[in-house]
Amino acid sequence: MSEAANASDAIPSLSQLADVVLPPPVSWRPQTVGWEVLGVLLAVLALWLAWRGARRWWRNRYRREALAELRRLESSWQADPATGPQLLEALPALVKRCALAAWPRELVASQSGAEWAQFLLANAGHATHGAQALAPLVREIQYHDPQALARVSPNDVRVLIDASRQWIQGHVST
C-alpha cells in the first residue's frame, strides 16, 4: 500500500496547483518622448486645419447666399419661362452683389459695361469659361429693352445661368 500512497502523492491535486501568473498589461502610453511630441504636433495641426476650414466657410458665406438666390431665380424661370427677361436683368445684379461682398466697394461699385466685363474676366479664377460667357451679358444688358431680352433663347438663358454659377463658385477674391 505504500507504493499506492506514494503514487497518489506523485499526482498533484487541484489544491496543490498554483495559479498561472500573468504578466502586467502592456501600457498604451508611448514609451518614448518622440511619440508624445508627434501627438502634440498632430493635435496642433488638426486644430489649425479646423480653424482654417471654419474661417474659409465663414468667408464664403456670401457665395452660398448668392448660389441660393441663383437657384431661386432659376427655379422661378423653370416654372415660368416667360420670366426670362427678369432673370436676365437679375443675373448681372446678383453677380455684382457677389463681387461687392468679395472686393472693396471702391473697386467694384463704379464699374459697368466693358470695364465690368473685364473685371469679371480678370478675377474669374478657374471659372474663365463662365466669365467669357457672362461678359457679353453684363457688357450689354443695360442697353437692351425687355423685348430684346425676351428674344433670348432658353438655351442661351441656361448658358448664362450656368456661367453665373461658375463665376460665383470659382472667382478668386483678394
KAURTA-V741557 format. One record per pair of residues at least 4 apart in sequence whose C-alpha atoms are under 6 Angstrom apart, sorted by sequence separation. I is the first residue (numbers start at 1). J is the second residue. If there is no record, write none. Layout:
i=I j=J
i=I j=J
This chain:
i=77 j=81
i=99 j=103
i=105 j=109
i=111 j=115
i=112 j=116
i=120 j=124
i=124 j=128
i=131 j=135
i=135 j=139
i=137 j=141
i=144 j=148
i=166 j=170
i=167 j=171
i=100 j=105
i=111 j=116
i=77 j=83
i=121 j=131
i=120 j=131
i=117 j=135
i=117 j=139
i=114 j=139
i=113 j=139
i=134 j=163
i=130 j=163
i=130 j=166
i=130 j=167
i=127 j=166
i=127 j=167
i=127 j=170
i=126 j=170
i=125 j=170
i=92 j=138
i=125 j=171
i=124 j=171
i=125 j=172
i=123 j=171
i=123 j=172
i=85 j=146
i=85 j=149
i=85 j=150
i=102 j=173
